[in-house]
Amino acid sequence: MPGAASQEANPAALVAGETPGYAVEDFNYPLADKILAEKNIVLKRGDGHITLAECASGAGLLEIMARDKADKICFKVVGNSGWLTLEIPAVYAIKGNDYTTAVDMTVGAEEKSYDILKNSWTPVGEAADPDSRDHMLVEIRSSK
């Protein structure tokens, strides 16, 4: 069969007639495994508008204090709104930026939400809990 031989010799001809694939956004945080290994921070999913940042990179960042971290953890927020799911244990204070920000935290099976003050520190988690229980930061939501 002359047609079969020409297709075997040129495998691209088989692909050329097919419809091209398309990308599907799964919202998983890029390089999450590397960040976990280097910084011991679990970043799960987000819309790309809240991203981990170096705290020295400038003003306007969300700043997070956790008891088991020697340094602050900072996030940059861009666009009109953003969300990020993550896991940072023992968070006790968050400094807001110009965005309206709310966070969800868990302590055991209980979930608590906190509104973060703009451009000021807000006590959250164990600092706001009468029993000083360890809270894990699990979600950040920001909007203009």
Residue, then its C-alpha position, 0 to 999 in steps of 0.5 A: m500500500p503506497g499510502a501506508a508507506s508514506q505515512e510511516a516515513n512521515p509520522a508528522a503527517l498523522v498528527a497534522g490532521e488531528t485537532p490540537g490539544y488545549a491546556v486546562e488550568d488545574f490551579n495547582y501552585p507551581l513549584a510547590d514541591k521545591i518550596l516545601a523542600e526549601k522553606n517547609i511551606v505547603l502551597k496547594r492551589g490558587d488563581g495566581h494572584i497571591t504568590l510567595a515573595e521575598c520579604a525584602s522585595g518591597a512594600g505592599l506585601l502580606e506578611i505572616m508570622a508563625r511561631d515555628k518560622a524564624d523569619k516572616i513569610c510574605f506574599k505578593v497580591v496582584g490584580n483585583s482579587g486572589w485566593l490561595t490555599l496553603e498550610i502554614p502551622a502556628v500562625y499568630a499574626i498577619k500584616g495586611n496590605d492595601y487589599t481587603t484580606a480574609v484568612d481561614m485557619t483550622v484548629g483541630a476540626e474547627e475552622k475560624s475566619y479572620d478579617i485582616l486589617k489593612n496595612s497593620w498587624t492583626p492577631v490571629g490563631e493562637a494570639a486571638d484564641p482564649d486557649s492559645r491553641d495552635h492554628m494552621l493557616v489554610e486559605i488567603r482571600s484578597s480583593k481590592 
